[in-house]
């Protein structure tokens, strides 16, 4: 209930301010497991993806966020769960697989952290492991305009936020991890650049 209430209210508030534009969101299945694999520029990214998706998305979030008392309670109630960065986190992997087995949508930022520079950063192997074990369909998402949120002018003016979704049909059982991540990164870079047009 809280998830859908916040999604509705934030959508009403943020859509006109940032002129949020979604492309191909209908590629997200109406039911059954799915993985949304996105680049990451800003703390606002999961909010924008949540507004775009017609289904609840459970995001993997860095463990440090769960050490902040009020934020911990909020993001946990919204379905997020922690991952320890810098090493393989078996607990986060098991939780991801469990979510997908129950037919829910998993959200993962494939660079592992926010990337401040322009473009797409190096992808972490977590997406490969989750996709290979779960066999869930992967929808890649390029998001642009959330960093910075405002254009540098005399009076700050909000950027237009754009998202583009595409099905990623590379079967991780048929390619090595390095190749899988290389193909995904190239696709995300193309999509990201297209959003700049």
ABEGO torsion letter per residue (X at the ends): XAAAAAAAAAAAAAAAAAGBBBBGAAABBABEBBBBBBBBABAAAAAAAAAABABBBBBBBBAAAAABAAAAAAAAAAGBBBBBBGBBBAAAAAAAAAAAAAGBBBBBBAAGBBBABBEBBBBBAAAAAAAAAAGBBBBBBBBBGAOBABBBBABBBBBBBBBBBBBBABBAAABBAAAAAAAAAAAAAAAAAAAAX
